């Protein structure tokens, strides 16, 4: 075999290593005319083709090299990298395996094989490969950094931090490791340190768009809004897809009404600006609608959410997908088969609010009529909730792979307990994966998504005009749409002082996440403290430490009394949280966006839960719960001006408070473990599937069969009673 001279190879290698790939490609072409079997030239050609995105051509070049030299381990490794990029994961894994078989001490091959295994969800196997790579080559900084990523995924955060630090020590200019360390520190709530790590990444690589975007995220959490916007802007100038982050920004804690309107208007303007830009991201990585906090503004979000859907539809073609099984789906052709329903969420686990609201549906759906598939976004630790589904699947990271996997289940109904808290479920919901697709109140706001058919709610919590707030067809069950199992009462309750509570004085508890505290609520809280000088308001610290500071800053302007009379307690495990509730004299429902899960927890002890039903469902859940419990003297006010006086009256009047507790405890039989809610949900599922078979949605007037039967029975009884009275008369 005739090969180029050493000088020719060195010249070609110099062009490639200096980034002159166009010139290097031309040199490869010229050399291969003379030396068509030169392994060195072919290898550089394969690498250049891969860099230029010509992945299939690159694989063919590597295959040619392997035919010429079957024991060339490095080429098998390079071939695996390119096959992984194409998406041929099994072939890539086989290529890495062959490289390692040929060269057992090949640390880079173990590292690359670890990357592949991590991407397909085999994190522990990936970690073993990274460990082997490090054992073979302790100075391989990429293996240390990748090991950090794997350790982070399995929750070993301190070990992950150590791995990133080791990678940086080995390679002080390792920008990617600084970025990864920033991601870890953000998850560990060390936000200032995370910001510093991202700063270092962008200093080392001024064109590192992802690091600028991540820096924007952490600055947003730190409420350094102007800096966050600038960081997002810098990311967008480098990579156009980050224009979404730059334009779609909302703060968690609103400083004022003016602040709400400013950021909301900016968000709407951002949607318009993005529509006019020629941006077509090739993936959803780092793209987030960031619409979550809109729901806390006490405004109609439907127009914005519909515009947002159409924006993403027009810019990201991959979110539009239709499952192949829908082309010939006809449930009525085999009406005896069970309806196959998928429950899909990022948060459907036993300890999460979403799990508490919906595990009863999973458990109690009639298995003679329904087959239940539980669909998790990403692999999680084994959870007790998984044991009550007929089948459990875990979706991979890629949207395309998620669409394919869900489509393979050939579902009749796809039910999202929540949309809006996870970008993954938000984007997946743009696909048509079942003939019937529905969402419910896990995040109590319309999705605006045109492939979402129904929003499952309740007549007890929706105002009369509610349909205008939803892009989906609103389904009004007669029960709250959940089966919430009564939490166990504590057998031993710590005293106040052990929980960090004042030993005397009225305790007004509002253990809600802090972004629920709308500026309108400040004056209500201040009035309570003014009217009850011996009282304290008890809050729970937020996930982000700066949230407490932002609330106090807002209060200092007009309600400084709150700063001394509001006590912030650390987040509590569930047993201590329930102990806190047992000590509260009165619970305060935040106005505009009230408590749901907390209402159920409060009713374990029957504690007064003062509430004012607002304009939207998200502020009316407690009212609906009391209505379902049939509490005549429920602590519900018709006017916001009456909220504080009622709270203080209940706080000071022990007899009235105890009477309300007794009636509430009696009424909980109508609240917890509500099997009627399950039966009404089943009615909806069957009716919706039947309508879908006929090519239509259910009418707006649809009501559950059980409720219709109950109403018909009541009408019949009333008619008989009236007829009896008439006859007796």
C-alpha positions in Angstrom: 0.0 0.0 0.0 1.5 3.3 -1.1 1.0 6.2 1.3 1.6 10.0 1.2 4.9 11.3 2.5 5.3 12.3 6.2 5.4 16.0 5.1 2.1 15.6 3.2 0.4 14.0 6.3 1.8 16.7 8.6 0.6 19.4 6.3 -2.9 17.9 6.1 -3.0 17.4 9.9 -1.9 21.0 10.4 -4.8 22.3 8.3 -7.3 20.1 10.2 -6.0 21.0 13.6 -6.0 24.7 12.9 -9.7 24.6 11.9 -9.1 25.1 8.2 -11.5 22.3 7.3 -12.4 23.6 3.8 -8.7 23.5 2.8 -8.2 20.2 4.6 -11.1 18.7 2.7 -9.6 19.8 -0.6 -6.2 18.4 0.4 -7.9 15.0 1.3 -9.6 14.9 -2.1 -6.3 15.5 -3.9 -4.3 13.1 -1.9 -6.9 10.3 -2.2 -6.8 10.5 -6.0 -3.2 9.4 -5.7 -3.4 7.4 -2.4 -7.0 6.0 -2.3 -6.2 3.6 0.6 -4.3 5.9 2.9 -5.7 5.3 6.4 -4.5 8.6 7.7 -6.1 10.7 4.9 -9.3 8.7 5.1 -9.5 9.2 8.9 -9.2 13.0 8.6 -11.7 12.9 5.7 -14.2 11.0 7.9 -13.7 13.5 10.8 -14.2 16.5 8.4 -17.4 15.1 6.9 -18.8 14.5 10.4 -18.0 18.1 11.4 -19.8 19.4 8.3 -22.9 17.4 9.2 -22.4 14.8 6.4 -22.8 12.0 8.9 -23.7 9.1 6.6 -20.8 9.9 4.3 -18.5 10.0 7.4 -19.7 6.5 8.4 -19.0 5.1 4.9 -15.5 6.5 5.1 -14.9 4.9 8.5 -16.4 1.6 7.2 -13.9 1.7 4.3 -11.0 2.2 6.8 -12.3 -0.8 8.9 -12.3 -3.0 5.7 -8.7 -2.0 5.2 -7.7 -2.4 8.8 -10.2 -4.4 10.9 -8.3 -4.0 14.1 -8.3 -0.2 14.1 -9.9 0.5 17.5 -9.8 4.3 17.2 -11.9 4.2 14.0 -14.5 2.0 15.7 -14.7 4.7 18.4 -15.1 7.5 15.9 -17.6 5.5 14.0 -19.6 5.1 17.3 -19.6 8.8 17.9 -21.0 9.5 14.4 -23.6 6.7 14.6 -24.8 8.1 18.0 -25.2 11.5 16.3 -27.3 9.9 13.6 -29.5 8.2 16.2 -28.4 4.6 15.4 -27.8 3.9 19.0 -27.5 0.1 18.9 -25.0 0.3 16.0 -23.1 3.0 17.9 -23.0 0.8 21.1 -21.7 -2.2 19.0 -19.0 0.1 17.6 -17.8 1.2 21.0 -17.9 -2.4 22.2 -15.7 -3.5 19.3 -13.2 -0.6 20.0 -12.9 -1.8 23.7 -12.6 -5.4 22.6 -9.7 -4.5 20.3 -8.1 -2.2 22.9 -9.2 -3.0 26.5 -7.2 -0.1 27.9 -8.9 2.5 25.6 -10.2 5.1 28.2 -11.8 7.4 25.5 -13.9 4.5 24.3 -15.2 3.8 27.8 -16.0 7.5 28.2 -17.9 7.6 24.9 -19.7 4.4 25.6 -20.7 6.0 28.9 -22.2 9.0 27.1 -24.3 6.7 25.0 -25.5 4.7 27.9 -26.4 7.9 29.8 -28.4 9.2 26.9 -30.5 6.0 26.7 -31.3 6.1 30.5 -28.7 3.6 31.7 -27.1 6.0 34.1 -25.6 3.5 36.5 -24.0 1.6 33.6 -22.7 4.9 32.2 -21.2 5.7 35.6 -19.4 2.4 35.6 -17.9 3.2 32.2 -16.7 6.7 33.3 -15.1 5.1 36.4 -13.3 2.6 34.2 -12.1 5.4 31.9 -10.8 7.3 34.9 -9.1 4.2 36.2 -7.3 3.7 32.9 -6.5 7.4 32.5 -6.9 9.5 35.6 -6.0 12.7 33.6 -9.0 12.3 31.2 -10.8 15.5 32.2 -13.9 14.8 30.0 -14.5 11.5 31.9 -14.5 13.4 35.2 -16.9 16.0 33.9 -19.2 13.3 32.4 -19.0 11.4 35.6 -20.2 14.5 37.4 -23.3 14.6 35.0 -24.1 11.0 35.8 -23.7 11.4 39.5 -26.0 14.5 39.4 -28.7 12.5 37.6 -28.7 9.8 40.3 -28.8 12.4 43.1 -25.2 12.1 44.4 -24.7 15.9 44.2 -21.6 16.3 46.5 -19.8 13.5 44.6 -20.8 15.2 41.3 -19.4 18.5 42.5 -16.1 16.8 43.4 -16.0 15.3 39.9 -16.5 18.7 38.2 -13.8 20.2 40.4 -11.4 17.5 39.5 -12.1 18.0 35.8 -11.4 21.8 36.2 -8.2 21.1 38.2 -7.0 18.9 35.3 -8.0 21.5 32.7 -8.4 25.0 34.1 -9.7 26.3 30.8 -12.4 23.7 30.6 -15.5 25.9 29.9 -17.9 23.0 29.6 -17.0 21.7 33.1 -17.6 25.2 34.5 -21.0 25.2 32.8 -21.9 21.8 34.1 -20.8 22.7 37.6 -23.0 25.8 37.4 -26.0 23.5 36.6 -25.2 21.4 39.6 -24.8 24.4 41.9 -28.1 25.8 40.7 -29.8 22.5 41.6 -28.1 22.6 45.0 -29.6 26.1 45.6 -26.2 27.7 45.6 -27.2 30.3 43.2 -24.5 32.9 43.6 -21.8 30.2 43.2 -23.7 28.9 40.1 -23.6 32.4 38.6 -19.9 32.6 39.2 -19.3 29.3 37.5 -21.3 30.3 34.4 -19.3 33.6 34.4 -16.1 31.6 34.3 -17.4 29.5 31.5 -18.3 32.5 29.3 -15.0 34.2 30.1 -13.2 31.0 28.8 -15.4 30.7 25.8 -17.1 34.1 24.9 -19.2 32.2 22.2 -20.6 29.7 24.7 -24.3 30.4 24.1 -25.6 27.7 26.4 -23.6 29.0 29.4 -25.0 32.6 28.8 -28.5 31.1 28.7 -27.9 29.1 31.9 -26.5 32.2 33.5 -29.7 34.0 32.6 -31.7 31.3 34.3 -29.9 31.6 37.6 -30.0 35.4 37.5 -33.7 35.1 37.0 -33.9 32.9 40.1 -31.9 35.6 41.9 -34.4 38.2 40.7 -31.6 40.2 39.0 -34.0 40.7 36.1 -32.0 43.2 34.0 -28.8 41.1 34.2 -30.8 38.0 33.3 -32.3 39.7 30.2 -28.8 40.8 29.1 -27.4 37.3 29.6 -30.3 35.8 27.5 -29.7 38.5 24.9 -26.0 37.6 24.6 -26.9 33.9 24.2 -29.4 34.8 21.5 -26.8 36.8 19.5 -24.6 33.7 19.4 -27.4 31.2 18.8 -30.8 32.3 17.6 -32.7 29.7 19.4 -32.0 31.5 22.7 -34.1 34.4 21.5 -37.0 32.5 23.1 -35.3 32.8 26.5 -34.5 36.4 25.9 -38.1 37.4 25.0 -40.2 35.0 27.2 -39.2 36.1 30.7 -41.4 36.4 33.8 -40.4 37.1 37.5 -41.6 34.7 40.2 -42.4 37.4 42.7 -44.2 40.4 41.4 -43.0 43.7 42.9 -46.3 45.5 42.2 -49.3 45.7 39.9 -47.2 47.8 37.5 -44.5 45.1 37.5 -47.1 42.5 36.6 -48.3 44.6 33.7 -44.8 45.5 32.5 -43.5 41.9 32.4 -46.7 40.5 31.0 -46.7 43.1 28.2 -43.1 42.4 27.5 -43.9 38.7 27.3 -46.7 39.3 24.8 -44.5 41.6 22.7 -41.9 38.9 22.8 -44.2 36.4 21.2 -44.9 39.0 18.4 -41.2 39.6 17.9 -40.4 35.9 17.8 -43.1 35.3 15.2 -41.3 37.8 12.9 -37.9 36.3 13.3 -36.6 33.5 11.0 -35.7 31.1 13.9 -36.1 27.3 13.4 -34.4 25.5 16.2 -33.3 22.0 15.4 -34.1 20.8 18.9 -36.0 21.8 22.1 -32.9 21.8 24.3 -32.9 24.9 26.5 -36.2 26.1 25.0 -38.9 26.8 27.6 -42.2 28.6 27.3 -41.6 30.1 30.7 -45.4 30.7 31.0 -45.8 29.2 34.5 -46.0 32.5 36.4 -48.7 33.9 34.2 -51.3 32.0 36.2 -50.5 34.1 39.3 -51.3 37.5 37.8 -55.1 37.2 38.2 -55.7 37.9 34.5 -57.2 35.9 31.6 -54.3 34.0 30.1 -56.1 32.4 27.2 -55.1 34.9 24.5 -51.4 34.7 25.5 -51.4 30.9 25.8 -53.1 30.5 22.4 -50.6 32.9 20.8 -47.7 30.9 22.4 -49.0 27.7 21.0 -49.1 29.1 17.5 -45.7 30.6 17.9 -44.1 27.3 18.7 -46.2 25.5 16.0 -44.7 27.9 13.4 -41.1 27.8 14.6 -40.6 24.2 15.8 -41.9 21.7 13.3 -41.0 18.6 15.4 -43.7 19.4 18.0 -46.4 18.7 15.3 -46.9 15.0 15.1 -49.9 12.6 14.7 -49.8 9.0 16.0 -50.1 6.5 13.1 -52.8 4.5 14.9 -55.3 7.3 14.5 -55.6 6.8 10.8 -57.8 3.7 11.3 -58.9 4.2 14.9 -62.5 3.3 15.4 -63.5 2.4 19.0 -67.1 1.7 18.1 -66.1 -1.2 15.8 -65.1 -3.1 18.9 -67.1 -1.6 21.8 -66.4 -4.6 24.1 -62.7 -3.8 24.5 -61.4 -1.7 27.3 -60.6 2.0 26.9 -56.8 2.4 27.0 -56.0 5.6 28.9 -52.5 7.0 29.5 -51.7 9.3 32.5 -48.7 11.4 31.5 -46.9 13.7 33.8 -43.4 14.8 35.0 -44.7 14.7 38.6 -46.9 11.7 39.0 -45.2 10.2 42.1 -46.7 9.4 45.4 -45.1 12.3 47.4 -45.9 15.1 44.9 -49.1 17.0 44.9 -50.0 15.7 41.5 -49.6 12.1 42.8 -51.8 12.9 45.8 -54.6 14.3 43.6 -54.6 11.6 41.0 -53.3 8.3 42.4 -56.9 7.5 43.5 -58.0 7.8 39.8 -55.2 5.4 38.8 -56.2 3.0 41.5 -60.0 3.0 41.3 -60.7 3.2 37.5 -62.8 0.2 36.7 -60.4 -2.3 35.2 -63.2 -4.2 33.4 -63.7 -1.0 31.3 -60.3 0.7 31.4 -56.7 -0.2 30.9 -54.3 2.3 32.6 -50.9 3.2 31.3 -48.7 5.4 33.5 -46.2 7.5 31.5 -43.3 9.2 33.2 -41.2 11.9 31.7 -37.7 10.5 32.3 -36.7 7.6 34.5 -37.3 8.1 38.2 -36.6 6.0 41.3 -39.2 3.2 41.8 -42.4 4.7 43.3 -45.3 3.1 45.0 -47.7 4.8 42.5 -46.2 2.7 39.7 -47.6 -0.5 41.3 -51.2 0.6 40.7 -51.0 1.0 36.9 -51.5 -1.8 34.4 -48.3 -0.7 32.6 -45.6 1.8 33.3 -43.3 3.4 30.7 -40.5 5.9 31.0 -40.0 8.3 28.2 -36.5 9.2 26.9 -35.2 12.8 26.6 -35.8 13.3 22.9 -39.2 14.7 21.9 -39.2 12.6 18.7 -38.5 9.4 20.7 -41.2 10.4 23.2 -43.7 10.8 20.5 -42.8 7.5 19.0 -43.0 5.6 22.3 -46.4 7.1 23.3 -47.7 6.4 19.8 -46.7 2.8 20.1 -49.2 2.5 23.1 -52.1 3.1 20.7 -54.0 5.0 23.4 -57.7 5.9 23.2 -57.3 8.7 25.8 -54.2 10.6 26.8 -54.7 12.4 30.1 -52.3 15.1 31.4 -52.9 15.8 35.1 -50.9 19.0 34.6 -49.5 21.0 31.8 -47.5 24.2 32.4 -45.0 23.0 35.1 -42.7 21.2 32.8 -41.5 22.2 29.3 -41.3 18.5 28.3 -45.1 17.9 28.8 -46.0 21.3 27.4 -44.2 20.5 24.1 -45.4 16.8 23.9 -49.0 18.0 24.3 -48.7 19.7 20.9 -48.7 16.2 19.4 -51.9 14.3 18.6 -51.1 11.0 20.3 -54.7 9.9 21.1 -58.1 10.6 19.7 -59.1 12.1 23.1 -56.6 14.4 24.9 -57.4 16.1 28.2 -55.7 18.1 30.9 -56.8 18.9 34.4 -56.1 21.2 37.3 -52.6 20.1 38.3 -51.6 23.5 37.0 -55.0 25.3 37.0 -54.7 27.3 33.8 -55.6 26.8 30.2 -52.8 25.4 28.0 -53.8 27.3 24.8 -52.7 24.2 22.9 -54.9 23.3 19.9 -54.4 19.6 20.3 -55.8 19.6 23.8 -59.5 18.7 23.6 -60.8 19.0 27.2 -60.0 20.6 30.5 -61.4 18.5 33.4 -62.7 20.7 36.2 -65.8 21.0 38.4 -69.0 23.0 38.5 -68.2 23.6 42.2 -65.1 25.7 41.4 -65.8 27.2 38.0 -67.6 30.6 37.6 -70.5 30.7 35.1 -68.5 32.3 32.3 -65.5 30.0 32.8 -65.5 28.5 29.3 -64.3 31.8 27.9 -61.0 31.3 29.9 -60.2 28.0 28.3 -59.0 27.0 24.8 -60.1 23.5 25.7 -63.7 22.3 26.0 -64.4 22.8 29.7 -65.8 19.7 31.4 -67.6 20.4 34.6 -67.9 17.4 36.9 -70.2 17.8 39.9 -67.3 16.7 42.2 -63.8 18.1 42.7 -61.9 16.2 40.0 -59.7 14.0 42.2 -59.7 11.1 44.7 -57.7 12.4 47.6 -57.0 9.9 50.3 -57.2 11.2 53.8 -53.7 11.7 55.3 -53.0 9.9 58.5 -53.3 12.0 61.7 -50.2 12.3 63.8 -50.2 10.2 67.0 -47.8 12.6 68.6 -47.7 16.4 67.9 -44.7 18.5 69.0 -45.4 21.5 71.0 -45.3 25.0 69.4 -41.8 25.8 70.5 -40.4 22.6 69.0 -41.8 23.7 65.7 -40.4 27.2 65.8 -43.8 28.7 66.6 -44.5 31.5 69.2 -45.7 29.9 72.5 -48.7 32.3 72.7 -50.8 34.4 70.4 -53.1 33.5 67.5 -51.5 31.6 64.7 -52.7 32.5 61.2 -51.1 29.9 58.8 -50.6 30.4 55.1 -48.2 27.6 54.2 -48.3 28.2 50.5 -45.5 28.7 47.9 -44.5 32.3 48.0 -45.2 33.2 44.4 -48.9 32.8 45.2 -48.7 36.0 47.2 -50.3 38.5 44.9 -49.7 42.2 45.8 -53.5 42.4 46.5 -53.0 40.0 49.4 -50.6 42.3 51.2 -53.2 44.6 52.6 -55.4 41.7 53.7 -52.5 40.3 55.7 -51.6 43.7 57.2 -55.2 44.2 58.3 -55.2 40.8 60.1 -52.1 41.7 62.0 -53.5 45.2 62.8 -56.8 43.9 64.1 -55.1 41.1 66.1 -52.1 42.6 67.8 -51.3 39.3 69.5 -51.4 37.3 66.3 -48.7 36.0 64.0 -48.8 35.0 60.3 -46.8 31.8 59.6 -45.3 31.3 56.1 -43.0 28.7 54.7 -39.7 29.7 53.1 -39.6 29.4 49.3 -37.5 27.1 47.1 -35.4 30.2 46.2 -34.0 32.1 49.2 -34.4 35.5 47.5 -38.2 35.2 47.3 -38.5 36.0 51.0 -36.4 39.1 50.6 -38.5 40.2 47.6 -41.7 39.9 49.6 -40.3 41.8 52.5 -39.0 44.5 50.2 -42.6 44.8 48.7 -44.1 44.9 52.2 -41.7 47.6 53.4 -43.1 50.1 51.1 -46.7 50.1 52.4 -47.1 47.4 55.1 -43.9 47.4 57.1 -45.8 45.9 60.1 -45.7 42.5 58.3 -41.9 42.3 58.4 -42.0 41.9 62.2 -45.2 39.9 62.5 -44.7 37.3 59.7 -42.6 34.3 60.6 -40.9 32.3 57.9 -40.3 28.7 58.8 -38.0 26.3 56.8 -39.6 23.8 54.5 -40.8 20.9 56.5 -41.1 17.1 56.1 -44.7 16.0 55.8 -45.1 14.9 59.5 -43.8 18.3 60.8 -45.9 20.1 58.2 -49.0 18.4 59.4 -48.0 19.2 63.0 -47.8 22.9 62.0 -51.3 22.7 60.6 -52.6 21.2 63.8 -51.3 24.2 65.7 -52.7 26.9 63.4 -55.8 28.5 64.7 -56.9 29.7 61.2 -55.5 29.0 57.7 -55.5 31.8 55.1 -56.2 31.0 51.5 -54.2 33.3 49.2 -56.5 35.4 47.1 -56.6 34.9 43.3 -54.6 31.6 43.4 -55.5 29.6 46.4 -54.6 26.4 48.0 -55.7 23.0 46.7 -53.6 20.3 48.4 -53.3 22.4 51.5 -57.1 22.6 51.8 -57.2 18.8 51.9 -54.4 18.7 54.5 -56.1 21.3 56.7 -59.3 19.3 56.7 -57.6 16.4 58.5 -58.0 18.7 61.5 -61.0 20.6 60.3 -59.1 23.9 60.6 -60.9 27.0 59.4 -59.7 27.8 55.9 -60.7 31.4 55.2 -61.2 32.0 51.5 -62.6 34.5 49.0 -63.7 32.9 45.7 -62.0 34.9 42.9 -62.5 35.4 39.2 -60.8 32.2 38.1 -61.0 28.5 39.1 -57.5 28.7 40.7 -58.9 31.0 43.4 -62.0 29.0 44.1 -60.9 25.5 45.1 -61.4 26.0 48.9 -64.9 27.3 48.2 -65.7 24.3 46.1 -64.4 21.9 48.8 -66.5 23.5 51.5 -69.5 23.4 49.1 -68.9 19.7 48.5 -68.6 19.1 52.2 -72.0 20.9 52.7 -70.7 23.3 55.4 -73.4 25.9 55.9 -71.3 28.3 57.9 -68.1 27.9 55.9 -65.5 30.7 56.2 -66.2 32.1 52.7 -66.5 35.8 52.1 -68.3 37.5 49.2 -66.1 40.6 49.3 -62.4 40.9 49.8 -63.0 43.6 52.4 -64.6 41.0 54.6 -61.6 38.6 54.5 -59.5 39.9 57.3 -62.4 40.6 59.7 -63.6 37.0 59.4 -60.1 35.6 59.8 -59.6 37.7 63.0 -63.1 36.8 64.3 -62.3 33.1 63.9 -58.9 33.6 65.4 -60.3 35.2 68.6 -63.6 33.4 69.0 -62.6 30.0 70.2 -66.2 28.7 70.5 -67.1 29.7 66.9 -63.8 28.2 65.7 -64.4 24.9 67.5 -67.9 24.6 66.1 -66.6 25.1 62.6 -63.9 22.5 63.2 -66.6 20.0 64.3 -68.8 20.6 61.3 -65.9 20.5 58.9 -64.7 17.1 60.4 -68.2 15.8 59.9 -68.2 17.1 56.3 -64.9 15.4 55.3 -66.8 12.2 54.5 -67.9 14.1 51.4 -64.3 15.3 50.6 -61.8 12.5 51.0 -61.7 9.3 49.0 -64.5 10.5 46.7 -65.4 7.5 44.6 -68.2 9.5 42.9 -65.4 11.7 41.3 -63.9 8.6 39.9 -67.2 7.4 38.5 -67.9 10.8 36.9 -64.4 10.8 35.4 -65.2 7.3 33.9 -68.4 8.7 32.5 -66.4 11.5 30.8 -63.9 9.0 29.4 -66.6 6.8 27.8 -68.6 9.7 26.5 -65.5 11.4 25.0 -64.3 8.3 23.3 -67.7 7.7 21.8 -67.9 11.2 20.6 -64.4 11.0 19.1 -65.4 7.9 17.2 -68.1 10.0 15.7 -65.6 12.8 14.8 -66.8 15.4 17.3 -66.3 16.8 20.8 -68.7 16.5 23.7 -71.2 19.4 23.8 -70.6 22.2 26.4 -73.7 21.1 28.2 -72.4 17.6 28.8 -72.8 16.4 32.4 -71.8 13.1 34.0 -74.3 10.3 33.8 -74.2 9.7 37.6 -75.2 13.3 38.2 -77.9 13.2 35.6 -79.3 10.0 37.2 -79.2 11.7 40.6 -80.9 14.8 39.3 -83.5 12.7 37.5 -84.1 10.7 40.7 -84.5 13.9 42.7 -87.0 15.3 40.1 -88.9 12.0 40.3 -89.0 12.1 44.1 -90.1 15.8 44.0 -92.8 15.0 41.5 -94.1 12.1 43.6 -94.0 14.2 46.8 -95.9 17.0 45.1 -98.5 14.6 43.7 -99.0 13.1 47.1 -99.5 16.5 48.6 -102.0 17.3 45.9 -103.9 14.1 46.4 -104.0 14.6 50.2 -105.2 18.1 49.7 
